Amino acid sequence: MTRLAVTGVAIADCMGSDGIENNFDRYMKDDTSVSMDIDKIKESVVEKGLLRKALTKYYDRSTMTALDLVDKAKTMADIDFKSDIEAPIMTGTTRGPITTTLEYFQAYWFEKWKEEAEEDPAKKAEIYQGLIKKFKRMNPYFLLNVNIDFLQTEISRIYGLHGPVYQSAATCSSGIYLLDMAKAYLERGNKYAILTGYEQLDAHELTRWFFMSLGAAAPDGICRPFDKNRTGTVLRNSYAAMIVEREDEAKKRGANILCYVEDVRNRNDAGHPMAPADDGKAYRMALESLMKDKDITYDDIDYVNAHATGTPRGDEIELNTLKDYLPKGTTVSALKGHIGHAMGACSLAEITYTCMMMNKGIALHTANLKDPCDDYFDLITKPKEMQINYALKNSFGFGGRSSVALISKAD
């Protein structure tokens, strides 16, 4: 069995975009005063030679941020990408790079067309033809940037890599799906894989409306995982990048291994497309398969980074299912109270935080948890100093997806 050595990570979310160490420290202090700085990110990608300055106005914020993070993860890993020019490049996202596109169309096209057409309906055809001509004169990079697989091809171009490039749209489970695919490629012979996850959820109200229609969005805008008074989730932007290597290759080159992804499993409820099974069937299948034939038992799991989105039903199902496997008092927390729900980016981002917890010997807490809904687990409300040798990361997505990763502390 090939376990994945994580050697480089980078993140940008509502806790900031100036480095994973700073984000981690702010999380510990419940400091939400810093947000992402897209202007500095633009400056960074230009200074590093990843993009020409003239092109940044055509590139989506998601694309530029992810490119910057890949370079940061590469620097942390201290890896030569040319050591395997056929390495796979994979991205997890649900929405894709559409932020700038939506803003552009709304500000300069549709709103203008709508207003002018309403003022003088006779000009509608003339305005429409003018917009078509303008569309034809648009920079092709702007149009390519709409493609959901554009980021991976850009990473390939920048670093001269010729391996497969594709993305996973497995909603909230996307990151663990990527790890599953990375594992397959590394077992096939590749030395490393480049993984990214991103979601720019404030580009349009559509996603929030969707969650509201499901009754899954917190009316007051506060996500309270595991709290008796939880009312739903809150969507937030998030970006993550990770370099995973074959363990033997990482050790051979003397890499600083941050943690290991021992194994992952992905299963499906085969039930309702928007609601998890009450008995946690698919998650049970995934967890039991994951732990089968391992050298550890459930009693060895020190910490669980839960999916817990703050919804009344989902959090309860996750806890009740875990009770059938883990001993009483196991430390459990959910990060979405602070960093929100990032859909296609959430699992990779939260694994990144878990990796840092293992290195620092600190389990991050669940923010906004005032009145715990359960007393079986240690649902921590403050950072907890502890040694985390083994951790589980859960992710559940629309369509009945249930995913789990087993993560271990580096030797």
C-alpha positions in Angstrom: 0.0 0.0 0.0 1.3 3.4 -1.0 0.8 6.2 1.6 1.1 9.8 0.4 3.7 12.0 1.9 2.5 15.6 2.2 5.5 17.8 1.7 4.0 21.2 0.7 0.8 23.0 1.6 -0.6 26.5 1.1 -4.0 28.1 1.9 -5.9 31.3 1.5 -9.4 31.8 3.0 -11.4 34.2 5.2 -8.6 34.0 7.8 -6.2 35.6 5.3 -3.9 35.0 2.4 -0.5 35.7 3.9 0.5 32.1 4.7 -0.8 29.0 6.4 1.2 29.8 9.6 -0.6 33.2 10.0 -4.0 31.7 9.2 -3.5 29.0 11.8 -2.5 31.5 14.4 -5.5 33.7 13.7 -7.8 30.7 13.9 -6.4 29.9 17.4 -7.0 33.4 18.5 -10.5 33.6 17.0 -9.1 36.6 15.0 -11.4 37.1 11.9 -10.2 40.7 11.2 -8.0 39.8 8.2 -9.4 38.8 4.8 -7.8 37.8 1.5 -5.9 40.5 -0.3 -6.4 40.0 -4.0 -4.2 43.0 -4.9 -1.2 41.4 -3.2 -2.0 38.1 -4.8 -1.9 39.8 -8.2 1.4 41.4 -7.4 2.8 38.0 -6.2 1.9 36.1 -9.4 3.5 38.9 -11.5 6.7 39.1 -9.3 7.1 35.3 -9.5 6.8 35.4 -13.3 3.7 33.2 -13.2 1.7 35.7 -15.2 2.4 38.9 -17.2 0.9 42.0 -15.6 -1.1 42.7 -18.7 -2.9 39.4 -18.4 -4.0 39.7 -14.8 -7.1 41.7 -15.8 -8.3 38.8 -17.9 -7.7 36.1 -15.2 -10.2 35.1 -12.6 -9.3 35.7 -8.9 -9.7 32.0 -8.3 -7.1 31.2 -11.0 -4.6 33.7 -9.8 -5.0 32.8 -6.2 -4.6 29.0 -6.9 -1.5 29.7 -9.1 0.1 31.7 -6.2 -0.7 28.9 -3.7 0.8 26.1 -5.9 4.0 28.1 -6.1 4.0 28.5 -2.3 3.4 24.8 -1.8 6.2 24.0 -4.2 8.5 26.3 -2.2 7.6 24.6 1.1 8.1 21.2 -0.5 11.4 22.3 -2.0 10.7 20.1 -4.9 11.9 20.1 -8.5 8.8 19.6 -10.6 11.1 18.5 -13.5 11.9 15.4 -11.5 8.7 14.0 -13.0 7.4 15.9 -16.0 4.5 13.5 -16.3 3.1 14.2 -12.8 -0.7 14.6 -12.5 -2.3 18.0 -11.8 -5.7 17.9 -10.3 -8.2 20.4 -9.0 -11.4 20.2 -6.9 -14.0 22.8 -7.4 -17.8 23.0 -7.9 -18.2 26.4 -9.4 -15.0 26.8 -11.3 -13.3 30.1 -12.2 -16.3 32.2 -12.8 -16.0 35.2 -10.4 -14.5 37.7 -12.8 -16.6 36.5 -15.6 -19.8 37.0 -13.7 -18.8 40.4 -12.5 -17.8 41.5 -16.0 -20.9 40.3 -17.7 -23.1 41.8 -15.0 -21.4 45.1 -14.8 -20.7 45.8 -18.4 -23.1 43.7 -20.4 -26.4 42.5 -19.1 -27.1 45.3 -16.7 -26.3 47.9 -19.4 -28.4 46.0 -22.0 -31.3 45.7 -19.6 -31.3 49.4 -18.6 -30.9 50.7 -22.1 -33.4 48.3 -23.5 -36.0 49.4 -20.9 -35.4 53.0 -21.7 -35.8 52.6 -25.4 -37.0 49.1 -26.5 -36.5 50.0 -30.1 -32.7 50.0 -29.5 -32.7 46.5 -28.2 -31.5 44.9 -31.5 -28.9 47.6 -32.1 -27.5 47.2 -28.5 -27.5 43.4 -28.8 -25.5 43.6 -32.0 -23.0 46.0 -30.4 -22.5 43.6 -27.5 -21.9 40.7 -29.9 -19.2 42.7 -31.7 -17.6 43.6 -28.3 -17.7 39.9 -27.3 -15.8 39.0 -30.5 -13.1 41.5 -29.6 -12.6 40.1 -26.1 -9.2 38.7 -25.2 -9.3 34.9 -25.6 -7.7 34.4 -22.2 -10.8 35.8 -20.7 -12.9 33.3 -22.4 -10.6 30.4 -21.7 -10.6 31.3 -18.1 -14.3 30.3 -17.8 -13.4 26.7 -18.4 -13.4 24.6 -15.3 -10.2 22.9 -16.2 -8.3 26.1 -17.2 -6.3 26.2 -13.9 -4.7 22.8 -14.4 -3.6 23.6 -17.9 -2.1 26.8 -16.7 -0.1 25.0 -14.0 1.0 22.6 -16.7 2.1 25.4 -19.0 3.9 27.4 -16.3 6.0 24.5 -15.0 6.4 22.6 -18.3 4.6 19.5 -17.1 3.1 17.0 -19.5 1.1 14.7 -17.2 -2.7 14.4 -17.0 -4.7 17.5 -16.0 -8.3 17.3 -14.8 -10.6 18.2 -12.0 -13.1 16.7 -9.6 -16.5 18.2 -9.0 -17.5 15.8 -6.2 -18.9 18.8 -4.3 -17.6 18.8 -0.6 -15.8 15.5 -1.1 -13.7 16.7 -4.0 -10.4 16.9 -2.1 -10.5 13.4 -0.8 -11.5 12.2 -4.3 -8.3 14.0 -5.5 -6.2 12.1 -3.0 -7.7 8.8 -4.1 -6.7 9.6 -7.7 -3.3 10.8 -6.7 -2.7 7.6 -4.8 -3.5 5.6 -7.9 -1.1 7.6 -10.0 1.7 7.4 -7.5 1.2 3.6 -7.2 1.4 3.5 -11.0 4.9 5.1 -10.9 4.6 8.9 -10.7 6.8 10.6 -8.1 4.4 13.3 -7.0 1.0 15.0 -7.7 -0.1 18.6 -7.5 -3.5 19.1 -5.9 -5.6 22.3 -5.7 -9.0 23.1 -4.4 -10.8 26.4 -4.8 -14.2 28.0 -4.5 -15.1 31.7 -4.9 -18.6 31.6 -3.5 -19.3 35.4 -3.2 -19.3 35.9 -6.9 -23.0 35.5 -7.2 -26.0 35.0 -4.8 -27.1 31.9 -6.7 -25.2 29.4 -4.5 -26.5 31.0 -1.3 -30.0 31.0 -2.6 -29.6 27.3 -3.4 -28.6 26.6 0.2 -31.4 28.7 1.5 -33.9 26.8 -0.6 -32.7 23.6 1.1 -33.0 25.1 4.5 -29.3 24.6 5.0 -28.1 28.3 5.2 -27.9 29.9 8.6 -30.4 32.8 8.6 -28.2 34.9 10.9 -25.0 34.2 9.0 -23.4 32.3 11.8 -22.3 28.7 11.5 -22.5 26.8 14.8 -21.3 23.2 14.2 -22.5 20.7 16.9 -24.4 23.4 18.8 -27.9 22.7 20.0 -29.0 26.0 18.4 -27.3 25.5 15.1 -29.4 26.7 12.1 -27.3 26.0 9.1 -24.1 26.7 7.3 -22.3 29.8 5.9 -20.5 29.8 2.6 -17.0 31.2 2.4 -14.3 31.5 -0.2 -11.4 29.1 0.2 -8.3 28.0 -1.8 -5.7 25.3 -1.0 -2.7 23.7 -2.7 -1.0 20.5 -1.7 2.0 18.6 -3.0 1.9 14.8 -2.2 4.7 12.5 -3.0 5.5 8.8 -2.9 6.9 8.1 0.6 10.1 6.5 -0.8 10.7 9.4 -3.2 10.2 12.0 -0.6 12.6 10.3 1.9 15.2 9.6 -0.9 15.4 13.4 -1.6 15.4 14.3 2.1 12.1 16.1 2.0 10.5 17.6 5.1 7.4 15.4 5.4 4.5 17.3 7.1 2.2 14.3 7.5 1.0 11.2 5.7 -2.3 10.4 4.0 -2.4 6.7 5.0 -5.4 5.9 2.9 -8.8 7.3 1.8 -12.2 5.9 0.9 -15.1 7.3 -1.1 -18.6 5.7 -1.0 -22.1 6.8 -1.9 -25.5 6.5 -0.2 -27.3 5.7 -3.5 -30.2 7.7 -2.0 -31.5 11.2 -1.9 -29.4 13.6 -4.0 -29.5 16.4 -1.4 -29.8 14.7 2.0 -27.6 12.2 3.8 -28.9 8.8 4.8 -30.1 8.8 8.4 -28.1 5.7 9.3 -24.9 7.0 7.7 -24.8 3.9 5.5 -22.2 5.1 2.9 -19.9 6.6 5.6 -20.0 3.4 7.5 -19.0 1.5 4.4 -16.2 4.0 3.7 -14.8 3.9 7.3 -15.0 0.2 7.7 -13.2 -0.3 4.4 -10.6 2.3 5.3 -9.8 0.7 8.6 -9.8 -2.9 7.4 -6.4 -4.6 7.5 -4.7 -1.6 9.0 -2.1 -1.9 11.7 -4.2 0.4 14.0 -7.6 0.2 15.5 -10.4 2.8 16.1 -9.0 3.3 19.6 -5.8 4.7 18.0 -7.7 7.6 16.4 -6.7 10.7 18.4 -8.7 13.3 16.6 -11.5 13.7 14.0 -11.8 16.8 11.8 -15.5 16.5 11.2 -17.4 17.7 8.1 -20.1 19.3 10.3 -21.6 22.2 8.4 -23.8 23.4 11.2 -27.0 21.9 9.8 -29.5 20.3 12.3 -29.6 17.0 10.5 -26.1 16.5 9.1 -24.2 17.2 12.3 -26.3 14.7 14.2 -26.0 11.9 11.7 -22.2 12.4 11.6 -21.8 12.2 15.4 -24.2 9.3 15.8 -22.4 7.3 13.2 -19.0 8.0 14.7 -20.2 6.8 18.1 -20.5 3.3 16.8 -16.8 3.2 16.1 -14.8 5.6 18.2 -14.3 5.5 22.0 -16.0 8.0 24.3 -14.0 11.2 24.8 -12.3 11.2 21.4 -11.4 14.8 20.4 -13.7 16.1 17.6 -13.9 19.5 16.1 -15.2 21.2 12.9 -13.5 24.2 11.3 -16.5 25.6 9.4 -17.5 27.8 12.4 -14.6 30.1 11.4 -13.7 29.3 7.8 -17.2 28.5 6.6 -18.2 26.0 4.0 -16.1 26.1 0.9 -17.8 23.2 -1.0 -15.3 21.9 -3.6 -12.4 23.3 -1.6 -13.4 22.4 1.9 -11.9 18.9 2.3 -8.5 19.7 0.9 -8.4 23.0 2.9 -9.4 21.2 6.2 -6.8 18.4 5.6 -4.2 21.2 5.3 -5.2 22.6 8.7 -5.2 19.1 10.1 -1.7 18.6 8.8 -0.6 21.8 10.7 -2.4 20.6 13.9 -0.2 17.4 13.8 2.9 19.4 13.4 2.1 21.9 16.1 0.6 19.5 18.6 -2.6 21.6 18.8 -6.1 20.6 17.8 -8.1 23.6 16.5 -11.5 24.1 18.1 -15.0 24.5 16.8 -15.9 28.2 16.7 -19.4 29.5 17.8 -20.0 26.3 19.8 -21.7 27.4 23.0 -24.1 24.6 23.9 -22.8 21.2 22.6 -25.5 18.9 21.3 -23.7 15.8 22.6 -21.4 14.8 25.4 -20.0 11.5 24.0 -17.1 13.2 22.3 -14.8 15.9 23.5 -16.2 18.7 21.3 -13.5 21.2 22.0 -14.4 24.9 22.1 -10.8 26.1 22.6 -7.5 25.1 21.0 -6.3 21.9 22.7 -2.7 20.9 23.1 -2.4 17.3 22.3 -0.3 14.8 20.3 -2.2 13.7 17.2 -0.7 10.6 15.8 -3.7 9.5 13.8 -6.7 11.6 12.6 -9.7 11.1 10.5 -11.0 13.8 8.1 -14.7 13.4 7.1 -16.4 14.9 4.0 -19.9 14.5 2.8 -21.3 15.9 -0.4 -24.4 16.3 -2.5 -25.4 13.2 -4.3 -24.9 11.0 -1.3 -21.1 11.2 -1.3 -19.4 10.1 1.9 -15.6 10.3 2.1 -13.0 9.8 4.8 -9.2 10.1 5.0 -6.8 8.6 7.5 -4.0 11.0 8.3 -0.9 10.2 10.3 1.9 12.2 11.9 5.2 12.2 10.1 7.9 9.9 11.5 
